[in-house]
């Protein structure tokens, strides 16, 4: 039984039937805690041996014989070289990034200024790892949000080992292109000039005019068709160092990956900037400012964490258009790459269907979860009363998630985020020994047997934790367990073993007893 909720999840109600309610109290947790590991393993071994009397398939045997593999990721001591893609708006920077990556990662739309943040993607060329950084369009006379986008592009240059300057060869060098060249000369980084939109041999003469920029030989490319991109990358490898000289030395141990999720303009970018201590992400009162997933390595609580600030999830995906549609799809992709999600909810607004849908997305992806209620320092007493009622009603299906009340803008209570992340990830990683699990199941069923249905009472023969991240349990049974009873088992698993902050999944495999002589 997965802990997913139904389409009417906003009500906080179970998806099928009410949870089984025991008729008396018990001391299951105390009895399990008092049992020694040897006693628990002996009981589990006896139960497992009893499965020989039941019809098992090959998948059952594989599950019973397998052991949970340790999943560890180690970050290499040195970081890959960084290549920044820069240029004025709408010259094809993101299209070139997608061509290099071989997949649609960067948002592309025939409208200037679609990319607003600097976004890093890992890739490989000719056996060499490198990081590609896509940037927003640089404009020397930008104002408002476009000025902040240009600032982000300059920061990307500072953080890169080399730069690819993309120019629209069919338009030729503009005043903005010349201003970018002046900026790049000040930075002193190696630069490769890409003359984009050269779709065939006949157009290559157009690239020659770009010699006037003084950036060396223009490399004719077509980001749309891929023409010349391979040759350009070969040249890029020649100017890149073996390891990054600007990213420094990465800490070993594999930073835990955190996805910041929430509705548009809920404070995700402000949260990341406050945690990082710098203007890492473009922040503007206009909803939907962030369209690209933006990664940042941040030190919190004495450890390095990898935060991913995702584009705001707007209405349902099929109702979105253009850049926002692709940004929403990549938000889901970013969540798949993360280990834990911090879902920001604005306390000055009513908990909405969008909030519930985002939480459901986290549950379905099997990621650990922390709820962060933003703008709590501005919460008035009257609104607080209504909010607590909304949380109790609309977020009942995630009452197991740690909750942090904070302010993304001021950083108030941001120090409480790390303990909540630690709790959620510890639960997400948790593995319950098979002996303890079956001791728990035995004591629980003895105290609260499954209700009799149709004259039969299904029994739990054996249980095992099939995996962690998130924890998944498989129960071998003699019959179908009511949804309410499975929900009861899930809740008691949490109470007994402390699965705070992670979805857990309990499934069952109904098996019939073998007939004598091996025939059914």
C-alpha positions, 0 to 999 in steps of 0.5 A: 500500500503506497501512501499516495492520496486520491484526487480529493487529497485536498480534503486530507481524507483517506483514499479508500476506507477509514483506518482500522481502529483498535479496540484496546491499547497495547504495548507492542513498541515496548515488547519489540524494544525489549526483544534481543536481536537474537530472539527477533532473528530466530523468530523471523527465521522460523516464519521464513521457513514456514513460507516453504509450505506456500506457493512462491514464484521466482520474484518471491525467491529473489526478494527473500534471498537478496540483501539491501545494497548500500547506496553511497555516492562519493563526490570526487575531490576535484570538480569538472572544468566549467564552460559558460555560454554567454551572449545577448538575449535570443541568440540561441544560447539555450539551444546550443546548450541543449545541442551539447547535452543531447537533450532538452534541458534548457528552456527554449522559446522564440522570445528574448529573455526566457533564460533568467538564471545561470544554470549548470549541467554536467556533460561529457565530450570525447571522454572528458567531463565538463560543466556547461553553464547556461546564462540569461541574456546580457544587456549593457543598458538593462533595467529592472529584472533584466539588469539582475539577469545580466548580473547573473551572467557576469557572475557565471563568467567569474565562476567559469574556466572558459567562456563561449560567446554566442553571436547571431551571425545572420545579424552581425555584431551589435553594440551589445555584442561589443559591450559583452566583449569589453566585459569579457576582456576585463574578466580575462577568461579564455573565450571561444567565439560561436557564430550561431545560425549558420545552417549551411555552407553558403552562410559561412561567409556571414561568420567572417564579419565577426572577426571585427569583435577581436575575439579570434576566429569565429566558429560557425555553428547551427545550434538548431541543426547541430552543424559545427557544434562538435568542432566547436567543442573540440576547440573548447576542450583545448582551452579548458583545464583538466580540473576546474581552477575556479570551483575549488576542491569539493568536499568528499562524502556526497552532498545530500541533494535538496529540491526547493519546491513550491508555487510561483513566487512563494519564496524559493529563490529568496530562500536559496539566496539567504542560505547561500549568502549571495544573490544566486537566483534572480528574485523579482516580485513577478511570479514565475521569475525562476524558470530553470533549475538552479543548483548550488553547493551550500554549507549549512550546519558544518556540512555541504548540501546541494540545493536545487531551486526549481521553477514554480509549479504553475497550474496543471502541466497540460494547461501550461504553454511554452517556457513554463510548460518545459520548466514544470517538466524539468521541476519534476526531473529535478525532484527525481534527482533530489533526495529530499524536498523542502516544500515552501508554503506561504502562510499569508495565503490559503493552502491551495490545490496547487500546494497539495498537488506539489506535495503529492508529487513529492510522495509519488516520487518517493522523496523525503519531505520537509514542510517550510512555512514561509513568512511566519514572522509576519503571521498575525494571530487571526490568520494563524488560527485559520492556518492551523485549521487548513493544515489539519484539514488539507495537509493531514496526509503529510502529518508525518513530515517535519515542519519548519516555520521560517522567513525566506526573506530575512533568514529568520529560523533558517537554522532550523532547516538542517535538523529537519532535513537530517531527521527526514533523510535519516528516516528515508535511509532507514533499514529495519532488521528483518528480525525486528520487523517480524517481531513487530508484525507478530506482536501487532497482529497478536494484539490487533488481529485482522477483522474476519471477512467472509468467514476468513481471517487473513494472516501475515506470514512474513515481512521484509523491507525490500528497499530503502530511499524510500522504505518499502515493505513487502508482506506475505499474507494468506489473504487480502488485507483491508486498506484500513488495516494496511493503513493502520500497520503503516501508522504503527510502523512510523510510531514504532520505528520513527519514520518521520519525514519519509513516505513509506510503502507497504505492499502485500503478496497473497500466497496460497498454501501448497497442496499435499504432494506439491499439487494445488 
